Amino acid sequence: MASALFPLIKKLIRKGSLKLTLASGETHVVGDGTGDTVAVRFADQQAEDAIARDPTLKLGEMYMEGRFILEQGDIYEFLSLVKQNTTNEVFDFRMAALLVGRIAWQQIKSRSPINRNKYNVAHHYDLSAKLFDLFLDEDWQYSCAYFNPPGISLYEAQLAKKRHIAAKLLVEPGQKVLEIGSGWGGMAMYLAEAYPGLDVTGITLSEEQLKVSRERAAKRGLSDRVRFELQDYRYMTGKKFDRIVSVGMFEHVGIGDYGKFFRKVSELLDDNGVMLLHSIARPKPSYATNAFIEKYIFPGGYIPSVGETAPPLEKAGLLTRDIETLPMHYAYTLRHWRNRFVARKADAVALYDEKFFRMWEFYLAGSEMGFRWDELFIMQLQIAKNQFAVPDNRNYIAEREAKLKEFEAARAPLEKVTF
């Protein structure tokens, strides 16, 4: 039987070198022969046909199941080779129909009155804390690091991220701070220790993160100033905060709920308050999430463009006071995470199994490829209710970062999380 996939691969791969072994045993070399060869093999005809029908979803699934096999190179090198060759020439009617269907389904789900936030968060963040310990830095920062200056370690880059965000927040001692999506508590604890008398509330929908955060805060003697709560931001009432920070959470809000999110921010933020929103962003709307990521990694998630974010923000009566983009820093972060995760493959397999390891490796590799080749980036939006809440120049950022470095030099070392 003739391969349905090989003609597509042959048409697609014009640069580089791909050695392709079909399920039938036939071997082909495609590309112009430049660069290192990536060699792949299909274990069975069903796997080959599945990828031909729906590559966006089935490539990852077949890799998970060990039916799409890398014999030379790794999954990131394969994805990178494909991406550098991608053109509209192989985008046929069948693939277009799949994409339209997924866009329609995601748009419907994102506007559903059923609140699946806690389920969606639990799907990813309530995995064993031991898993995240395999690849995150010492402070368990599960968002884009800031490699400034270039070449610093992952831990140093995550510290630079927290410092940069804190400086933009313009925090002052004694203020009330809300963190929407508090992760494992690192950002909240950093702020509380950097500024005397700060009152910090961190909210999360992950029971696993809540448990770890509370334990970490207690060990550092911060429980009276840093409270972590299992709380959906939508249902917070009766409080006003001087500062609001959200790092790596907006991607989970869903495009249908941006208006609700910013209206709630406006309700919770003091009239002289400042918010810092740190989120993955894309150069233009896509209307749907990658099928593999939606199904296996972040159900309900969506990466916005700046253009999709601004209108609901403005309608909520909020002002954008500063916009900064970090174009490649998440690619660097993901490379660190993937290298650390793969180096501890045996631990990951013992914790779950081989299929889970390949799923997570595919997710990390595909995400890194997105930032290197699909022009994804980080946006940091500084938000306020009035134009006088922040200075009229950006000099204060460097000045505040310098003072925060002094605090960091005297800060007690972070304790290792135990299980």
TORTI-466519 format. One line per 2 residues: number of its first residue (from 1); their letters; for each residue z, x, y of C-alpha. Coordinates in Angstrom, 3 decimals, decimal comma, padded with zeros to 6 digits, always signed. Each point is the difference from the previous one (the first is absolute). Layout:
<nodes>
NUM	A	Z X Y  ...
</nodes>
This chain:
<nodes>
1	MA	+000,000 +000,000 +000,000  -000,941 +001,347 +003,424
3	SA	+002,900 +000,915 +002,243  +000,532 -002,361 +002,958
5	LF	+002,111 +002,612 +001,787  -002,106 +003,148 -000,241
7	PL	-002,802 -001,186 +002,354  +002,644 -000,790 +002,651
9	IK	+001,671 +003,402 -000,431  -003,338 +001,818 +000,123
11	KL	-000,939 -001,837 +003,195  +003,381 +000,620 +001,574
13	IR	+000,769 +003,666 -000,728  -002,442 +002,085 +002,045
15	KG	+002,365 +002,802 +001,076  +002,386 +001,988 -002,143
17	SL	+000,012 +000,250 -003,783  +001,075 -002,696 -002,445
19	KL	-000,187 +000,384 -003,768  -000,003 -003,482 -001,483
21	TL	+000,462 -000,759 -003,706  -000,797 -003,629 -000,763
23	AS	+001,630 -002,042 -002,763  -003,128 +000,554 -002,089
25	GE	+000,610 +003,746 +000,065  -002,906 +000,725 +002,351
27	TH	+000,850 +002,640 +002,612  -001,611 +000,209 +003,427
29	VV	+000,523 +002,312 +002,973  -000,654 -001,621 +003,359
31	GD	+000,140 +001,261 +003,577  -001,468 +003,078 +001,643
33	GT	+002,188 +002,467 -001,913  +002,105 +001,061 +002,977
35	GD	+003,760 +000,397 -000,166  +002,277 -000,135 -003,008
37	TV	-001,123 -002,188 -002,872  +001,982 -003,124 -000,783
39	AV	-000,413 -001,151 -003,605  +000,838 -003,542 -001,125
41	RF	-000,342 -001,909 -003,256  +000,172 -003,654 -001,033
43	AD	+002,040 -000,664 -003,139  -001,807 -003,240 -000,896
45	QQ	-002,861 -002,229 +001,062  +002,285 -002,784 +001,250
47	AE	+001,617 +002,389 +002,496  -003,388 +001,170 +001,256
49	DA	-001,259 -003,572 +000,395  +003,176 -001,109 +001,765
51	IA	-000,352 +002,704 +002,644  -003,661 -000,881 +000,491
53	RD	+000,970 -003,628 +000,672  +002,955 +000,614 +002,307
55	PT	+000,568 +003,664 +000,924  +002,598 -000,683 +002,708
57	LK	+002,464 -001,454 -002,499  -001,141 +001,198 -003,406
59	LG	-000,301 +003,737 +000,703  +003,741 +000,182 +000,622
61	EM	+000,782 -002,241 -002,960  -002,131 +002,010 -002,409
63	YM	+001,575 +003,227 +001,265  +003,456 -001,534 -000,540
65	EG	-000,905 -000,959 -003,535  -001,389 +003,435 -000,844
67	RF	-003,509 -001,357 -000,483  -001,511 +001,780 +003,026
69	IL	+000,781 +003,625 -000,703  -000,091 +003,030 +002,290
71	EQ	-001,089 +003,035 -002,038  -000,457 +002,336 +002,968
73	GD	+001,597 -000,470 +003,413  +002,536 -002,705 +000,813
75	IY	-000,169 -003,614 +001,120  +000,209 +000,899 +003,701
77	EF	-002,962 +002,393 -000,337  -002,021 -002,728 -001,705
79	LS	+000,844 -002,612 +002,637  -000,734 +002,478 +002,772
81	LV	-003,385 +000,843 -001,534  -000,910 -003,685 -000,194
83	KQ	+001,212 -000,727 +003,517  -001,967 +002,832 +001,562
85	NT	-003,126 -001,470 -001,570  +000,656 -003,658 +000,749
87	TN	-002,790 -001,882 +001,750  -001,055 -003,624 +000,197
89	EV	-002,865 +000,711 -002,380  +002,090 -000,854 -003,071
91	FD	+001,707 -003,031 +001,529  -001,779 -002,758 -001,927
93	FR	+000,307 -003,791 +000,123  +002,550 -000,134 -002,813
95	MA	+002,370 +002,386 +001,776  -000,508 -001,880 +003,264
97	AL	+000,953 -003,267 -001,717  +003,168 +001,599 -001,416
99	LV	+000,967 +001,294 +003,431  -000,560 -003,355 +001,695
101	GR	+002,110 -001,711 -002,658  +002,851 +002,466 +000,442
103	IA	-000,095 -000,311 +003,779  +000,188 -003,791 -000,254
105	WQ	+002,879 +000,120 -002,483  +001,993 +002,496 +002,075
107	QI	-000,499 -002,029 +003,161  +001,230 -003,144 -001,782
109	KS	+003,039 +001,761 -001,489  +000,958 +001,617 +003,295
111	RS	+000,199 -003,431 +001,618  +001,843 -001,734 -002,823
113	PI	+003,296 -001,676 +000,987  +001,590 +001,381 -003,188
115	NR	+002,103 +003,040 +000,878  -000,703 +002,681 -002,614
117	NK	+001,367 +002,867 +002,092  +002,954 +000,783 -002,244
119	YN	-002,118 -000,145 -003,152  -002,645 +002,258 +001,526
121	VA	+002,575 +002,541 +001,164  +001,828 -000,027 -003,343
123	HH	-003,280 +000,671 -001,837  -000,126 +003,467 +001,550
125	YD	+003,311 +000,969 +001,541  +002,295 -001,276 -002,746
127	LS	-001,424 +002,459 -002,481  +002,530 +002,540 -001,217
129	AK	+001,357 +002,193 +002,787  -000,510 +002,904 -002,413
131	LF	-003,763 -000,476 +000,367  +000,040 +000,564 +003,747
133	DL	+002,313 +002,969 -000,429  -002,829 +001,727 -001,890
135	FL	-002,185 +000,434 +003,073  +001,745 -000,909 +003,279
137	DE	+001,779 +002,472 +002,276  +003,772 +000,456 +000,126
139	DW	+000,415 -002,939 +002,391  -002,179 -002,349 -002,058
141	QY	-002,455 -000,688 +002,804  -002,714 -002,218 -001,515
143	SC	-002,348 -000,057 +002,994  -002,356 +002,382 +001,756
145	AY	+001,515 +003,336 +001,003  -000,882 +001,800 +003,230
147	FN	-001,309 +003,512 -000,656  +000,674 +001,404 +003,435
149	PP	-000,266 +002,958 +000,027  -002,551 +000,275 -002,831
151	GI	+001,080 +001,627 -003,226  +003,619 -001,111 -000,008
153	SL	+001,623 -001,310 -003,177  +000,075 -003,658 -000,989
155	YE	+003,684 -000,265 +000,917  -000,600 +001,639 +003,396
157	AQ	-002,943 -002,313 +000,653  +002,049 -003,084 -000,851
159	LA	+002,724 +001,245 +002,321  -002,629 +000,500 +002,733
161	KK	-001,116 -003,618 -000,566  +003,521 -001,359 +000,486
163	RH	+000,468 +002,188 +003,087  -003,295 -001,148 +001,521
165	IA	+000,817 -003,666 -000,568  +003,543 +000,356 +001,342
167	AK	-001,322 +001,645 +003,152  -002,444 -002,848 +000,636
169	LL	+002,725 -002,592 -000,558  +001,896 +001,378 +003,002
171	VE	+003,282 -000,655 -001,794  +003,222 +000,261 +001,982
173	PG	+003,577 +000,243 -001,355  +001,699 -003,325 -000,642
175	QK	-003,161 -002,056 -000,386  -000,730 -002,532 -002,742
177	VL	-002,943 +000,964 -002,221  -001,875 -002,028 -002,613
179	EI	-002,170 +001,627 -002,655  -002,416 -002,412 -001,657
181	GS	-000,711 +001,428 -003,434  +002,767 +002,576 -000,338
183	GW	-001,143 +001,725 -003,195  +002,664 +002,226 -001,516
185	GG	+001,865 +000,297 +003,280  -001,157 +003,354 +001,336
187	MA	-001,278 -001,156 +003,388  +003,046 -002,150 +000,748
189	MY	+002,427 +002,776 -000,911  -001,950 +002,535 +002,077
191	LA	+000,230 -002,214 +003,087  +003,684 -000,806 -000,524
193	EA	+000,937 +003,665 -000,297  -002,202 +001,093 +002,899
195	YP	+001,419 -002,470 +002,522  +003,776 -000,627 +000,266
197	GL	+001,159 -003,597 -000,187  -003,351 -001,338 -001,163
199	DV	+000,188 -003,260 -001,944  -002,828 -000,138 -002,559
201	TG	-001,075 -002,888 -002,224  -002,587 +000,717 -002,668
203	IT	-001,635 -002,874 -001,882  -001,946 +000,143 -003,264
205	LS	-001,172 -002,362 -002,733  +000,463 +002,615 -002,724
207	EE	+003,267 -000,246 -001,911  -000,486 +003,527 -001,340
209	QL	-000,467 +001,424 +003,493  +002,981 -001,976 +001,277
211	KV	+002,256 +001,453 -002,681  -001,096 +003,598 +000,605
213	SR	+000,171 -000,360 +003,809  +003,529 -001,338 -000,037
215	ER	+001,156 +002,748 -002,342  -001,564 +002,681 +002,192
217	AA	+001,515 -001,407 +003,194  +003,443 -000,208 -001,628
219	KR	-000,169 +003,617 -001,159  -000,729 +001,128 +003,561
221	GL	+002,771 -002,132 +001,469  -002,425 -002,248 +001,885
223	SD	+000,742 -003,398 -001,496  +001,768 -001,179 +003,169
225	RV	-003,047 +000,797 +002,177  -002,929 -000,454 -002,391
227	RF	-000,284 -003,273 -001,885  -002,729 -000,757 -002,499
229	EL	-000,772 -003,614 -000,836  -002,243 -001,824 -002,456
231	QD	-001,789 -002,001 +002,636  -003,473 -001,355 +000,788
233	YR	-000,820 +000,720 +003,652  -001,376 -003,527 +000,382
235	YM	+003,428 -001,564 -000,354  +002,027 +002,213 +002,328
237	TG	+001,578 -001,979 +002,841  +002,671 +000,221 +002,654
239	KK	-000,182 +003,725 +000,709  -001,638 +002,176 +002,623
241	FD	-000,756 +003,675 -000,497  -000,555 +002,754 +002,551
243	RI	-002,336 +001,808 -002,364  -002,105 -001,060 -002,980
245	VS	-001,748 +002,427 -002,331  -002,282 -000,733 -002,935
247	VG	-001,514 +002,799 -002,078  -002,457 -000,725 -002,815
249	MF	+000,870 -003,696 -000,228  -002,700 -001,684 +002,103
251	EH	-002,549 +000,646 -002,777  +001,924 -002,548 -002,099
253	VG	+000,124 -002,780 +002,614  -003,411 -001,426 -000,869
255	IG	-002,749 -000,789 +002,476  +000,927 -003,673 +000,141
257	DY	+003,529 +000,776 +001,202  -000,591 +002,419 +002,880
259	GK	+000,710 -002,731 +002,530  +003,310 -000,870 -001,690
261	FF	+000,969 +003,654 -000,139  -000,519 +000,691 +003,690
263	RK	+001,535 -003,310 +001,092  +003,122 +000,941 -001,956
265	VS	-000,022 +003,480 +001,571  -000,208 -001,621 +003,432
267	EL	+002,905 -002,285 -000,882  +002,206 +002,851 -001,259
269	LD	-000,848 +002,642 +002,606  +002,063 +000,224 +003,185
271	DN	-001,907 -000,534 +003,252  +000,380 +003,711 +000,750
273	GV	-000,472 +001,015 -003,616  -002,501 +002,311 -001,711
275	ML	-001,609 -000,198 -003,422  -001,844 +002,673 -001,964
277	LH	-002,420 -001,261 -002,661  -001,321 +002,637 -002,430
279	SI	-002,692 -001,301 -002,363  -003,064 +000,992 -001,965
281	AR	-003,125 -001,195 +001,801  -003,756 -000,060 -000,517
283	PK	-002,870 +000,485 +002,470  -001,244 -003,586 -000,325
285	PS	+000,966 -003,201 -001,848  -000,618 -000,135 -003,734
287	YA	+001,431 -003,500 -000,626  +001,150 +000,905 -003,543
289	TN	+001,993 +002,665 -001,817  -001,392 +002,300 -002,693
291	AF	+000,059 -002,014 -003,232  +001,913 +002,613 -002,015
293	IE	+002,647 +000,488 +002,696  +000,403 -003,771 +000,422
295	KY	+000,455 -000,628 -003,725  +002,125 +002,953 -001,080
297	IF	+001,652 +001,646 +002,999  +000,469 -002,107 +003,162
299	PG	-000,667 -003,705 -000,651  -000,313 -001,898 +003,243
301	GY	-000,556 +003,123 +002,071  -002,692 +000,537 +002,610
303	IP	-000,853 +002,982 +002,215  -000,761 -001,216 +003,540
305	SV	-002,227 +001,406 +002,672  +001,336 +000,522 +003,515
307	GE	-002,305 -002,824 +001,072  +001,598 -002,413 -002,466
309	TA	+003,503 +001,009 +001,091  -000,350 -000,277 +003,770
311	PP	-000,822 -003,726 +000,471  +003,081 -001,441 -001,795
313	LE	+002,168 +002,629 +001,699  -001,269 -001,067 +003,423
315	KA	+000,273 -003,721 -000,796  +003,678 +000,569 -000,803
317	GL	+000,543 +001,170 +003,584  +000,396 +003,663 -000,930
319	LT	-001,502 +003,042 +001,722  -001,465 +003,064 -001,669
321	RD	+001,418 +002,932 +001,958  -001,340 +002,884 -002,110
323	IE	-002,456 +000,423 -002,869  -000,252 +003,166 -002,068
325	TL	-002,100 +000,579 -003,102  +000,733 +002,550 -002,713
327	PM	-003,377 +000,361 -001,736  +000,600 +002,358 -002,939
329	HY	+003,749 +000,266 -000,425  +000,180 -002,569 -002,794
331	AY	-002,642 +001,871 -001,975  +002,222 +003,085 +000,186
333	TL	+003,058 -002,075 -000,955  -001,740 -001,569 -002,985
335	RH	-001,210 +003,391 -001,202  +003,626 +001,194 -000,044
337	WR	+001,133 -003,141 -001,819  -002,772 +000,182 -002,600
339	NR	+000,543 +003,687 -000,715  +003,735 -000,567 -000,418
341	FV	-000,543 -003,069 -002,171  -002,557 +001,649 -002,300
343	AR	+002,238 +003,070 -000,344  +002,669 -002,296 -001,431
345	KA	-002,308 -001,966 -002,283  +002,317 +000,352 -002,991
347	DA	+002,854 -001,582 +001,965  -002,210 -002,864 +001,198
349	VA	-001,286 -000,701 -003,522  +003,559 +000,081 -001,375
351	LY	+001,068 -002,451 +002,706  -002,902 -002,401 -000,634
353	DE	-003,044 +001,026 -002,087  -003,396 +001,734 +000,158
355	KF	-001,728 -003,122 +001,306  +002,450 -000,314 +002,884
357	FR	-000,378 +003,688 +000,830  -003,792 -000,339 +000,237
359	MW	+000,334 -003,175 +002,084  +002,250 +001,772 +002,497
361	EF	-002,183 +003,121 +000,025  -003,065 -002,150 +000,704
363	YL	+001,833 -001,766 +002,834  +001,076 +003,268 +001,636
365	AG	-003,429 +001,587 -000,438  -001,877 -003,048 +001,253
367	SE	+002,283 -000,330 +003,005  -000,471 +003,646 +000,937
369	MG	-003,751 -000,442 -000,284  +000,217 -002,979 +002,355
371	FR	+001,552 +002,097 +002,752  -002,344 +002,954 -000,513
373	WD	-003,275 -001,878 -000,352  +000,456 -003,652 +001,060
375	EL	+001,373 +000,800 +003,468  +003,388 -001,654 -000,592
377	FI	+002,713 +001,214 +002,373  +003,514 -000,692 +001,241
379	MQ	+000,516 -001,987 +003,190  +003,223 +000,212 +001,939
381	LQ	+000,344 -002,820 +002,513  +002,765 +000,117 +002,582
383	IA	+000,734 -003,595 +001,003  +002,109 -001,519 +002,783
385	KN	+000,473 -003,232 +001,925  -000,295 +001,514 +003,453
387	QF	-001,931 +002,913 +001,409  +003,102 +001,768 +001,328
389	AV	+001,689 +000,381 -003,405  -001,671 +003,390 -000,581
391	PD	-000,910 +002,904 +002,318  -003,397 +000,182 +001,688
393	NR	-000,892 +003,272 -001,767  +000,403 +001,487 -003,470
395	NY	+002,009 +003,096 +000,949  +003,185 -001,652 -001,235
397	IA	-001,206 +000,190 -003,618  +000,023 +003,807 -000,153
399	ER	+003,215 +000,150 +001,999  +001,797 -002,360 -002,354
401	EA	-001,386 +001,729 -003,085  +001,436 +003,299 +001,245
403	KL	+003,459 -001,575 +000,292  -000,338 -001,569 -003,444
405	KE	-000,778 +003,400 -001,484  +003,362 +001,187 +001,330
407	FE	+001,667 -002,934 -001,781  -001,865 +000,786 -003,230
409	AA	+001,154 +003,604 +000,058  +003,639 -001,143 -000,024
411	RA	-000,432 -002,979 -002,330  +001,752 +000,090 -003,375
413	PL	-002,451 +000,566 -002,899  -001,222 -003,067 -001,869
415	EK	+001,703 -000,649 -003,302  -002,143 -000,251 -003,114
417	VT	-000,300 -003,543 -001,294  +001,486 -000,383 -003,483
419	F	-000,711 -002,706 -002,549
</nodes>
